[in-house]
Amino acid sequence: MWPFNCINFFFIMVVRQVISKYKLKLKYGGFFRLARNSCRQVYCFGSTKSLYIDTCSYGLNHLLEEVKKHYPSQSDIVLSIVFVDKHAKEQCFIELDNDERFMVMLSMYNEEKEVTIYVTTEKLRYNCKLFSCQDQVIDESDDENETDSICLSQESYHSLHSSDNEYELLNYGETYAYSKINPFMKVNSKFPSAVSFRRALNHYALTNEFEYVIEKSDLTRLTACCDDKKCKWRIHASLTQDGVTFEVKKFVDTHSCTRSNKCGNKHATQGWIADVVTDKLKSEGDVSPADLKKWLMHSYNVEVPYMRVFRGREQAYTDMYGKWDDSYLNIYDFKQEIEKRNPGSIVEIDLQTVGDKKHFLRFFISLTACYKGFLAGCRPYIGLDACHLKGKFNGVLAAATSIDGNNGMFPVAYGVLESENTKSWTWFLKSLEKAIGTPNGLVISSDMQKGLEVAITQVYPDIEHRECLRHLCSNFKKHYRGDFFMSKLWEAANTYSVSKHDRLLNEIATVSKDAILYLNENHKKIWSRSKFGTLVKCDYITNNISETFNSWVGDIRYKPVLDLLDAIREKLMERFDKKRSKVKKWKGPLVPKAKNYLKTITKNLGEFQVCRSSDNKAEVNYKGSRWDVILDEKKCSCKKWQVTGLPCVHAAAFIAFTREPSWDKYVDTYFTVDKFKEAYALEIGPMPGKDQWVHIETVDKIYPPIIKRPPGRPKKNRIVPRDEPKKRHRCPRCGMYGHHQRTCKNPAHQGFDETSTSKKKEHKRS
């Protein structure tokens, strides 16, 4: 028989049978055990079923019939059915072995209209004295499922029984009523800490639109009452015996006053804001304070000052990722974990010593799968660029990005630098050189970053250095304006012919000789296709591949350094896996981009006239112009074939003239599926969370970088140049630009459904 307190009191009291619906949460198939490092009794590995009964007609015999359905019909199995005595000071159970105790249970939980019943096949082996805690039974199954739900077995890898964190067990039980989304208050509700209780109380007051004042508050208790002194609403909570958990001891839920949200934002504190926006920030990333302010007004009908929202958001980031200063303490743990999970990776750390303190300065990562994949399957082309970080200590995120055979972005290395200067770029390039060396035909493309030109000259003095034409034109416009200069510059950059390039520059010189002198003095790097090398097989005249990387990581640049670097590693791991899955669906020896290019240039080849000289040589004429093509050497006098690695239209005319069935041999091997597979062949190893990293005991503590912040508020958004093209709105009705659908007077294009649009408008109005 199960021991319980004050059972005689319940026997002699008058049990009132209230005719109403009751919810019985039946837990079966599990067993009781002692919680780890605790004296609580927990129910493990069972199933849950909810029964909705009428107390007028439902009795203990009906419950026994329901229980027997879930157990084999064997005579040697003895079932014990128990529930928790909620009025007992100690954790204690009452066994349901007769109708009187069943009625006692219904009377005890008459206010809640809900009780949890536990079924086990053996008697409890511990006496009542061992249960000195004031906690209730903690169930380790999922209580949210209202239907039959089988819990994980004891042998399962994800078994809750194997958890080393006792608070993980608490979160699965019925003891805690704490919910960030919709916290509710009642007697015996428990909260992980005093801070959690205060935030939940604020949330409860805001959602129910009333004000409260705190009468007593210290480290062990909190008492609050309604702002209206005549109102009876009151709550009192205090610490439990574990010294951490807060439990509601007294609660009068009824308001006798007229409730109204008179304060507006009195209880919308910085901590409450951090609590409610955490899930939104996790799902949407970096959300501006202005957008969060609108969201709070829409969701909770509360107006909050901008700076309070800003501070609340920063506190939410701290709760999610830890303090910014602490992110540098585990920098060497992160380095060791990367090298352990990805053997051969190049990870470099640079520190700055100021007095007797060592401050973080730079970090470089080149994963084995990245740099080996680059050397094995990518063209020897690298774009260098850096974008500013949005965190507390600023800095820049530098990256070396290449391109795969399908013209996709292929990150080779990335890192964090203190700023863009010659020293930092030199350090980054030397680390990059350790990873990739100097491949044959290496080309580096860059913008006009500060100190990068000098750094490339020092580390890679003999490689081909290209300059982004878009940035060249942006600087050129500051001195020489006009559509004439811009059109000639772009034509000179796009042409593969040296003679045409020189002719276009001479046309600029006839208008302004100073313009040519400016180009020769300030833009000495290669920016025209006519001067590109023929080994890299890439004709990019801009550094857009680096801008692609910056956009790819744009939504995580607000994170602390370690979280940022680890997030990029995770994105790379997923990207490599997706590429390997994608290539399995490709058919044929060439990548899709190369296939589509060949389909495009093979159209309308009948206008070209081919005059053969031999099996591999010919002249191709088109509208008075002539080019010579050599098939076995993959050459054309237009030079496009040599630069890009893909046949030009003149070569395509000659190949079609010879009726060659296989075009694959005229395409460079960089555009084959085999090369693409080699680029993504290696896997990026997964890593555990920070709490599972091997900690390295270092003599010196790593401090945050020294902030050199200019006066004023730090800028997080890039300064958009005046001449940069902006996104134009396109009318969905007619497909034209410059107006919206509601003011469109043009005829609708084919396929546009007017009826669906009108229905959407009516729905919005309603």
C-alpha positions in Angstrom: 0.0 0.0 0.0 1.3 3.4 -0.9 2.0 5.9 2.0 0.4 9.3 1.9 -0.2 12.2 4.2 -3.5 13.3 5.6 -5.4 10.5 3.9 -7.8 10.1 6.9 -8.8 13.8 6.5 -9.9 13.1 2.9 -11.8 10.0 4.0 -13.9 11.9 6.6 -14.5 15.0 4.5 -17.7 15.3 2.4 -16.8 14.5 -1.1 -18.8 16.7 -3.5 -19.5 15.1 -6.8 -19.6 17.9 -9.4 -21.2 16.9 -12.7 -18.6 18.2 -15.2 -16.1 17.2 -17.7 -12.7 16.0 -16.3 -9.4 15.3 -18.1 -7.4 12.2 -17.0 -3.9 12.1 -18.4 -3.1 8.4 -18.2 0.6 7.5 -18.3 1.4 3.8 -18.8 4.1 1.4 -19.9 6.9 3.2 -17.9 8.5 2.9 -14.5 9.6 5.1 -11.6 13.2 5.9 -10.7 15.1 8.4 -8.6 16.2 11.5 -10.5 20.0 11.9 -10.8 21.5 13.8 -8.0 18.1 14.3 -6.5 15.5 12.7 -4.2 12.7 13.2 -6.7 10.8 10.2 -8.2 10.5 10.4 -12.0 8.3 8.4 -14.4 10.4 7.2 -17.4 9.8 5.8 -20.8 6.0 5.5 -21.1 3.1 6.5 -23.3 0.5 9.1 -22.7 -3.3 9.0 -23.4 -5.8 11.7 -22.5 -9.2 10.6 -21.3 -12.1 13.0 -21.1 -14.7 11.7 -18.6 -18.0 12.7 -17.0 -17.6 12.4 -13.2 -21.2 11.6 -12.9 -21.0 8.3 -14.8 -17.2 7.4 -14.8 -15.8 5.3 -12.0 -12.7 3.4 -11.0 -13.9 0.2 -12.7 -13.9 2.1 -16.1 -10.4 3.3 -15.5 -9.2 -0.2 -14.7 -10.7 -1.5 -17.9 -8.9 1.3 -19.9 -5.6 0.4 -18.2 -5.9 -3.3 -18.9 -6.2 -2.6 -22.6 -2.6 -1.4 -22.7 -1.0 -4.4 -20.9 -0.9 -8.1 -21.9 -3.5 -10.3 -20.4 -1.2 -12.3 -18.1 -2.2 -13.2 -14.6 1.3 -12.7 -13.1 1.3 -8.9 -13.8 0.3 -6.7 -10.9 -0.6 -3.2 -11.8 -0.3 -0.2 -9.5 -2.3 3.0 -10.3 -1.3 6.1 -8.4 -1.7 9.9 -8.5 0.1 12.7 -6.7 -1.2 14.2 -3.4 -1.0 17.9 -4.3 -1.7 19.0 -0.7 1.2 17.0 0.8 4.4 18.9 1.8 6.5 16.0 0.8 6.4 14.2 -2.6 3.9 11.5 -2.0 1.5 9.2 -4.0 -1.9 7.8 -3.4 -2.8 4.4 -4.8 -6.2 4.1 -6.5 -7.3 0.7 -5.1 -10.9 1.6 -4.2 -13.8 3.9 -5.2 -13.3 6.1 -2.2 -9.8 7.1 -3.2 -11.0 7.7 -6.8 -13.5 10.2 -5.5 -10.8 11.8 -3.2 -8.7 12.3 -6.4 -11.6 14.0 -8.2 -12.3 16.2 -5.3 -8.6 17.1 -4.8 -8.2 18.3 -8.4 -11.7 19.7 -8.8 -10.4 23.2 -9.5 -8.0 22.2 -12.2 -10.4 19.6 -13.8 -7.3 17.7 -14.7 -5.1 15.0 -13.0 -2.3 12.8 -14.1 -2.5 9.1 -13.3 0.6 6.9 -13.4 0.5 3.1 -14.0 3.4 0.8 -13.1 3.9 -2.9 -12.9 5.8 -2.9 -9.6 5.5 -1.4 -6.1 7.6 1.6 -5.2 10.8 0.5 -3.5 11.4 3.7 -1.6 9.7 4.8 1.6 8.2 8.1 2.2 11.0 9.6 4.2 13.3 9.6 1.3 11.1 12.1 -0.5 11.8 15.3 1.4 11.7 17.5 -1.7 8.6 19.6 -2.4 8.6 18.9 -6.1 5.9 16.9 -7.8 6.4 13.9 -10.1 8.4 14.8 -13.1 7.4 12.9 -16.2 10.0 12.5 -19.0 7.5 12.0 -21.8 6.1 14.6 -24.1 2.9 15.9 -22.4 1.9 18.1 -25.4 0.7 15.2 -27.4 -3.0 14.6 -26.5 -3.1 11.2 -28.3 -1.2 7.9 -27.8 2.5 8.7 -28.1 5.2 6.1 -27.6 8.2 7.4 -25.9 11.8 6.6 -26.7 13.2 3.3 -25.5 15.8 3.0 -22.8 18.3 1.8 -25.4 17.7 4.8 -27.7 20.6 7.1 -28.3 18.4 10.1 -27.7 17.0 8.7 -24.5 16.1 11.3 -21.9 17.3 8.9 -19.3 20.9 9.4 -20.5 20.9 13.1 -20.0 23.6 14.5 -17.8 21.8 17.8 -17.2 19.2 17.6 -14.5 17.5 20.7 -15.8 16.8 19.0 -19.1 14.8 16.5 -17.1 12.9 19.3 -15.4 11.9 20.8 -18.7 10.1 17.6 -19.7 8.0 17.4 -16.5 4.8 18.9 -15.3 6.4 20.8 -12.5 7.4 23.8 -14.6 4.6 26.0 -15.9 7.1 28.4 -17.4 6.6 29.3 -21.1 8.1 32.3 -22.8 5.4 32.4 -25.4 2.4 32.2 -23.0 3.3 32.0 -19.3 0.4 31.2 -17.0 0.2 31.7 -13.3 -1.3 29.4 -10.7 -0.4 28.0 -7.3 2.6 25.5 -7.5 3.7 27.0 -10.9 7.5 26.8 -10.9 10.0 28.9 -12.8 13.8 28.2 -13.5 14.9 31.3 -11.6 13.8 34.6 -10.1 14.6 36.4 -13.3 12.4 34.0 -15.3 9.6 34.6 -12.8 9.8 38.4 -13.0 9.8 38.3 -16.8 6.9 35.9 -16.9 5.0 38.1 -14.5 5.6 41.1 -16.7 4.4 39.1 -19.7 1.4 38.0 -17.8 0.5 41.6 -16.9 1.0 42.8 -20.4 -1.1 40.1 -22.1 -3.9 40.5 -19.5 -3.6 44.3 -19.6 -3.3 45.3 -16.0 -0.7 47.0 -13.8 0.9 45.6 -10.6 3.2 46.9 -7.9 5.8 45.0 -6.0 5.2 45.0 -2.2 8.2 42.9 -1.2 11.2 41.7 -3.2 14.5 40.2 -2.1 16.7 37.3 -3.1 14.3 34.7 -1.8 10.8 36.0 -2.4 8.6 38.4 -4.3 5.1 39.6 -3.5 3.1 41.7 -5.9 -0.5 43.1 -5.9 -2.7 45.0 -8.3 -1.9 48.7 -8.8 -5.5 49.4 -7.6 -5.2 49.1 -3.8 -8.8 48.0 -3.5 -8.3 45.1 -5.9 -7.9 41.6 -4.5 -5.4 40.4 -7.1 -2.3 39.2 -5.4 0.7 36.9 -6.0 3.5 35.6 -3.8 6.4 33.4 -4.9 9.5 32.3 -3.2 12.5 30.0 -3.6 12.2 26.2 -3.2 14.7 24.1 -1.3 17.1 23.8 -4.2 17.8 27.5 -3.8 17.2 28.3 -7.5 13.7 27.4 -8.5 10.9 30.0 -7.9 7.5 28.6 -7.0 4.1 30.4 -6.7 2.9 29.8 -3.2 -0.2 32.1 -3.1 -2.2 33.5 -6.0 -5.5 35.4 -6.1 -6.3 35.5 -9.8 -9.6 37.5 -9.7 -9.5 41.2 -10.3 -12.1 43.3 -8.5 -11.0 46.5 -10.3 -11.6 47.7 -13.8 -8.6 46.6 -15.7 -7.0 48.8 -18.4 -3.5 49.1 -19.9 -3.1 52.6 -18.5 0.7 52.4 -18.2 1.2 51.4 -21.8 4.8 50.2 -21.5 5.5 50.2 -17.7 6.1 46.5 -17.6 7.6 46.2 -21.0 11.1 46.2 -19.6 14.4 45.5 -21.3 14.4 42.0 -19.9 10.9 41.3 -21.1 11.7 42.5 -24.6 14.8 40.2 -24.7 12.5 37.3 -23.7 9.8 37.8 -26.3 12.1 38.7 -29.3 14.5 35.8 -28.8 12.6 33.3 -31.0 12.0 36.0 -33.7 15.8 36.7 -33.8 16.6 33.0 -34.0 14.3 32.5 -36.9 14.8 35.7 -38.9 18.4 36.6 -37.9 19.3 40.3 -37.6 16.1 42.3 -37.2 16.4 46.1 -36.8 15.1 47.8 -33.6 12.6 49.7 -35.7 11.1 46.5 -37.1 11.1 45.0 -33.6 9.3 48.0 -32.3 6.5 47.6 -34.9 6.3 43.9 -34.2 5.9 44.5 -30.4 3.1 47.0 -31.1 1.4 44.6 -33.5 1.8 41.5 -31.3 1.4 42.9 -27.8 -0.3 46.3 -28.3 2.4 48.1 -26.4 4.4 51.1 -27.4 8.1 50.8 -26.4 10.8 53.5 -26.8 13.4 52.8 -29.5 16.4 52.7 -27.3 14.7 50.2 -24.9 14.0 47.9 -27.9 17.7 48.3 -28.9 19.0 47.4 -25.5 16.5 44.5 -25.3 17.7 43.2 -28.6 21.3 43.4 -27.5 20.4 41.5 -24.3 18.6 38.8 -26.4 21.8 38.4 -28.4 23.8 38.0 -25.2 21.3 35.4 -23.9 21.6 33.5 -27.2 25.3 33.7 -27.9 26.9 34.7 -24.7 28.7 37.9 -23.9 30.8 39.5 -26.6 33.9 39.5 -24.4 33.5 35.8 -23.6 33.5 34.8 -27.3 37.3 35.3 -27.4 38.0 33.0 -24.4 37.4 29.8 -26.4 39.3 30.9 -29.5 42.0 28.2 -29.1 39.3 25.5 -28.3 37.6 26.4 -31.6 40.9 26.1 -33.4 41.7 22.7 -32.0 38.2 21.4 -32.7 38.4 22.5 -36.4 41.8 20.8 -36.8 40.5 17.7 -35.0 37.3 17.4 -37.1 38.9 18.5 -40.4 42.5 17.2 -40.3 44.9 19.3 -42.5 42.9 22.5 -42.2 44.9 25.7 -42.0 43.8 27.7 -38.9 45.8 30.8 -37.9 45.4 33.2 -35.0 47.1 36.5 -34.5 47.2 38.3 -31.2 48.2 41.8 -30.2 50.1 42.3 -27.0 49.4 45.6 -25.1 51.2 45.7 -21.8 50.7 42.4 -20.1 47.5 41.6 -22.0 47.0 39.7 -25.2 44.2 41.0 -27.4 42.5 39.2 -30.3 43.5 40.7 -33.6 43.0 38.3 -36.5 41.6 34.8 -37.4 42.1 32.8 -40.6 40.4 29.5 -41.6 40.9 27.4 -44.8 39.2 24.0 -44.4 40.8 21.0 -46.0 37.8 20.3 -48.2 37.9 23.9 -49.4 41.5 24.4 -50.4 42.0 20.8 -51.7 38.8 21.1 -53.7 39.9 24.4 -55.1 43.2 22.9 -56.2 41.6 19.7 -57.6 38.5 21.0 -59.4 38.3 24.8 -59.7 39.8 27.3 -62.0 42.9 29.1 -60.5 40.8 32.3 -60.0 40.4 34.0 -56.6 38.4 37.0 -55.7 39.4 38.9 -52.6 37.0 41.2 -50.7 36.1 42.2 -47.1 32.8 43.3 -45.6 32.3 45.1 -42.3 30.9 43.2 -39.3 27.9 44.5 -37.3 29.0 43.4 -33.8 30.2 45.2 -30.8 33.9 45.2 -31.8 33.5 45.8 -35.5 36.3 44.5 -37.7 35.9 43.0 -41.2 35.2 39.6 -42.6 37.7 38.8 -45.3 37.2 36.0 -47.8 39.0 34.4 -50.8 36.4 33.1 -53.2 36.8 31.0 -56.3 34.4 29.6 -58.9 33.6 26.0 -59.7 33.0 24.5 -63.2 29.3 25.5 -63.1 30.2 29.1 -62.3 29.1 28.7 -58.7 30.7 30.4 -55.7 33.4 28.3 -54.1 34.8 29.7 -50.8 38.5 28.8 -50.3 39.3 30.7 -47.1 37.8 33.3 -44.8 38.8 35.1 -41.6 38.3 38.1 -39.4 40.6 41.1 -39.5 40.8 44.2 -37.4 40.5 46.5 -40.4 41.5 46.7 -44.0 45.1 47.7 -44.1 48.4 46.5 -45.6 49.5 44.5 -42.5 46.2 42.7 -42.1 45.9 41.8 -45.8 49.5 40.7 -46.0 48.9 38.4 -43.0 45.7 37.0 -44.6 47.5 36.3 -48.0 50.4 34.6 -46.3 48.0 32.3 -44.5 46.3 31.7 -47.8 49.6 30.9 -49.4 50.2 28.2 -46.8 46.9 26.5 -47.9 47.0 26.8 -51.7 50.6 27.8 -52.6 50.9 29.4 -56.0 48.9 27.3 -58.6 49.9 27.6 -62.2 48.1 30.5 -63.9 46.7 31.9 -60.6 44.6 35.1 -61.0 43.6 37.3 -58.1 40.7 39.8 -58.7 40.0 42.6 -56.2 38.3 45.9 -55.6 40.1 49.0 -54.4 40.5 47.8 -50.8 42.9 49.7 -48.6 46.4 48.1 -48.6 45.4 45.1 -50.7 47.3 46.1 -53.8 50.6 46.4 -51.8 49.9 43.1 -49.9 49.3 41.2 -53.2 52.5 42.6 -54.6 54.5 41.4 -51.6 53.0 37.9 -51.3 52.1 37.1 -54.9 54.4 39.3 -57.0 54.3 37.3 -60.2 50.6 36.5 -60.5 48.0 38.1 -62.7 46.2 40.8 -60.7 42.8 41.9 -62.1 40.9 45.0 -61.1 37.1 45.2 -60.8 35.8 47.3 -63.6 32.8 48.5 -61.7 35.0 50.1 -59.0 37.3 51.4 -61.7 34.4 53.2 -63.4 33.1 54.4 -60.0 36.5 56.2 -59.4 36.8 57.3 -63.0 33.4 59.1 -62.8 34.6 61.3 -60.0 37.1 63.0 -62.4 35.6 62.4 -65.9 31.9 62.3 -66.3 29.8 61.5 -69.3 28.1 58.6 -71.0 30.8 58.7 -73.7 33.6 57.8 -71.3 31.6 55.1 -69.6 30.5 53.4 -72.8 34.0 53.4 -74.3 35.5 52.0 -71.1 33.0 49.1 -70.9 33.6 48.3 -74.6 37.3 48.3 -74.1 37.0 46.0 -71.1 34.6 43.6 -72.8 36.6 43.1 -76.0 39.0 40.2 -76.4 40.8 41.9 -79.3 44.0 44.0 -78.4 43.6 46.2 -81.5 40.0 47.0 -80.7 40.9 47.8 -77.1 43.6 50.2 -78.2 41.3 51.8 -80.7 38.7 52.5 -78.1 41.2 54.1 -75.7 42.5 56.3 -78.6 38.9 57.5 -79.0 38.9 58.5 -75.4 42.2 60.2 -75.7 41.0 62.3 -78.6 38.4 63.8 -76.2 40.5 64.0 -73.1 44.2 63.0 -72.9 44.1 63.5 -69.2 41.6 60.7 -68.9 44.1 58.2 -70.4 46.9 59.6 -68.1 44.6 59.1 -65.1 44.0 55.4 -66.1 47.7 54.7 -66.6 48.7 56.3 -63.3 45.9 55.1 -61.0 44.7 51.9 -62.5 47.8 49.9 -63.6 46.2 46.5 -63.0 44.6 44.4 -65.7 41.0 45.3 -66.3 40.4 44.3 -70.0 39.8 40.9 -71.4 42.2 41.6 -74.2 45.0 41.3 -71.7 43.7 38.3 -69.7 45.8 35.2 -69.4 44.7 32.0 -71.1 45.4 29.5 -68.3 42.7 30.5 -65.8 39.7 30.0 -68.3 37.7 32.9 -66.7 36.8 36.2 -68.3 35.2 38.0 -65.4 35.9 41.8 -65.5 34.1 42.4 -62.1 34.6 41.0 -58.6 31.0 40.0 -58.3 31.9 36.5 -57.0 33.2 38.1 -53.8 30.0 40.2 -53.5 28.1 37.0 -53.8 30.0 35.7 -50.7 29.3 38.9 -48.8 25.6 38.5 -49.6 25.7 34.8 -48.7 26.9 35.6 -45.1 25.0 38.9 -44.8 22.4 37.6 -42.4 24.9 36.3 -39.8 27.4 39.2 -39.7 25.9 40.5 -36.4 27.0 37.4 -34.4 30.1 37.3 -32.1 33.3 36.2 -33.7 33.3 32.5 -32.8 29.6 32.1 -33.6 30.2 33.9 -36.9 33.1 31.7 -38.0 31.3 28.5 -36.9 28.1 29.6 -38.7 30.1 30.1 -42.0 31.7 26.6 -41.5 28.2 25.2 -41.0 26.9 26.9 -44.2 29.9 25.5 -46.1 29.3 22.0 -44.8 25.6 22.2 -46.0 26.6 23.7 -49.3 29.2 21.0 -50.1 26.6 18.3 -49.3 24.0 19.9 -51.5 26.5 20.2 -54.4 27.3 16.5 -54.1 23.6 15.6 -54.1 23.0 17.9 -57.0 25.7 16.5 -59.3 24.2 13.0 -59.0 21.3 14.1 -61.1 23.4 15.5 -63.9 23.7 13.5 -67.1 26.5 13.7 -69.6 30.1 14.8 -69.3 29.5 18.6 -69.1 28.1 20.8 -66.4 24.7 22.4 -67.1 26.2 25.9 -67.6 28.4 24.6 -70.4 25.6 22.7 -72.0 23.3 25.7 -72.0 26.1 27.9 -73.5 26.7 25.4 -76.3 23.0 25.3 -77.1 22.9 29.1 -77.3 25.9 29.5 -79.7 24.8 26.7 -82.0 21.7 28.6 -83.1 21.7 30.5 -86.5 25.1 29.2 -87.6 24.0 29.2 -91.2 25.0 32.8 -91.7 28.7 31.9 -91.1 30.7 30.9 -94.1 33.5 28.3 -93.4 36.5 28.0 -95.7 38.6 24.9 -94.7 42.3 24.8 -95.0 42.7 21.3 -93.5 40.8 19.0 -91.2 41.6 21.2 -88.2 42.1 24.7 -89.7 39.6 27.0 -91.4 38.6 30.6 -92.1 35.2 31.7 -90.8 33.6 34.7 -92.5 30.6 36.7 -91.2 29.3 40.0 -92.6 32.7 41.1 -94.0 34.8 40.0 -90.9 37.1 37.0 -90.9 38.6 34.8 -88.2 40.9 31.8 -88.4 40.1 28.8 -86.2 42.4 25.9 -85.2 40.4 23.0 -83.7 43.1 20.8 -82.3 44.8 23.7 -80.5 41.4 25.2 -79.4 42.3 28.6 -80.8 40.5 31.3 -82.6 41.8 34.7 -83.6 39.0 36.4 -81.6 40.8 35.0 -78.5 37.5 34.2 -76.7 38.0 30.5 -76.9 41.5 30.7 -75.3 40.4 33.0 -72.5 37.1 31.3 -71.5 37.8 27.6 -72.3 34.5 27.3 -74.2 34.3 27.4 -78.0 33.4 30.8 -79.5 30.7 31.2 -82.2 33.3 31.0 -84.9 34.7 27.7 -83.6 31.1 26.5 -83.3 30.5 27.2 -87.0 33.6 25.3 -88.0 32.7 22.3 -85.7 29.2 22.2 -87.1 30.6 22.4 -90.6 32.7 19.2 -89.9 29.5 17.5 -88.6 31.4 16.5 -85.4 29.0 14.6 -83.2 31.0 15.0 -80.0 31.5 18.6 -78.8 32.8 17.7 -75.4 36.4 17.5 -76.5 36.4 21.1 -77.5 35.4 22.2 -74.0 38.1 22.7 -71.3 38.2 20.1 -68.6 37.3 22.7 -65.9 33.7 22.5 -67.2 33.3 18.7 -66.9 31.3 16.9 -64.3 34.3 14.9 -63.2 36.1 18.1 -62.3 33.0 19.4 -60.5 32.9 16.2 -58.4 36.6 16.5 -57.5 35.9 20.1 -56.3 33.3 18.9 -53.8 34.6 15.4 -53.2 35.8 16.0 -49.6 33.4 16.3 -46.7 33.5 19.0 -44.1 33.3 17.3 -40.7 30.5 18.2 -38.3 31.3 19.7 -35.0 29.6 19.5 -31.6 28.4 22.6 -29.6 30.7 24.8 -27.5 29.9 22.9 -24.3 31.4 19.8 -25.8 34.7 21.3 -27.0 37.9 20.1 -25.4 39.1 23.0 -23.3 42.8 24.1 -23.6 44.4 25.5 -20.5 46.2 28.6 -21.7 48.5 30.7 -19.5 47.3 34.0 -20.9 43.7 35.1 -21.1 42.6 36.3 -24.6 41.0 39.8 -24.3 38.7 41.4 -26.9 40.3 43.5 -29.6 41.0 47.1 -28.9 38.2 49.3 -30.2 39.2 52.2 -32.4 35.7 53.6 -32.8 35.1 57.0 -34.4 32.7 59.4 -32.8 29.0 59.0 -33.5 26.8 56.0 -33.8 28.4 53.0 -35.6 27.1 52.4 -39.1 25.9 48.9 -40.0 24.6 49.6 -43.5 26.9 50.1 -46.5 27.0 53.6 -48.0 25.3 53.2 -51.4 27.0 55.2 -54.2 24.9 57.7 -55.9 25.4 56.1 -59.3 24.7 52.6 -58.2 21.6 51.2 -60.0 18.6 50.7 -57.7 16.0 48.0 -57.8 13.1 49.1 -59.9 9.5 48.0 -59.1 7.9 46.0 -61.9 4.2 46.0 -62.3 2.8 42.4 -62.0 -0.1 43.3 -64.3 1.6 44.5 -67.4 5.3 43.7 -66.7 6.4 47.3 -67.3 8.5 49.4 -64.9 7.7 52.8 -63.3 4.2 52.3 -61.8 2.2 50.0 -59.5 -0.5 47.6 -60.3 -3.3 49.7 -58.8 -2.5 52.6 -61.1 -1.7 50.5 -64.2 -3.5 51.6 -67.4 -1.7 49.2 -69.7 -3.3 46.0 -71.0 -2.6 43.0 -68.8 -0.2 40.4 -70.1 -1.2 36.9 -70.9 -1.6 34.7 -67.9 -2.5 37.5 -65.4 -5.5 36.6 -63.4 -7.6 39.7 -62.6 -10.1 37.8 -60.5 -7.5 36.4 -58.0 -6.2 39.9 -57.5 -9.6 41.4 -56.8 -10.2 38.6 -54.2 -7.0 39.4 -52.5 -8.0 43.1 -52.2 -11.4 42.1 -50.8 -9.7 39.9 -48.3 -7.4 42.7 -47.1 -10.3 45.1 -46.7 -12.2 42.5 -44.6 
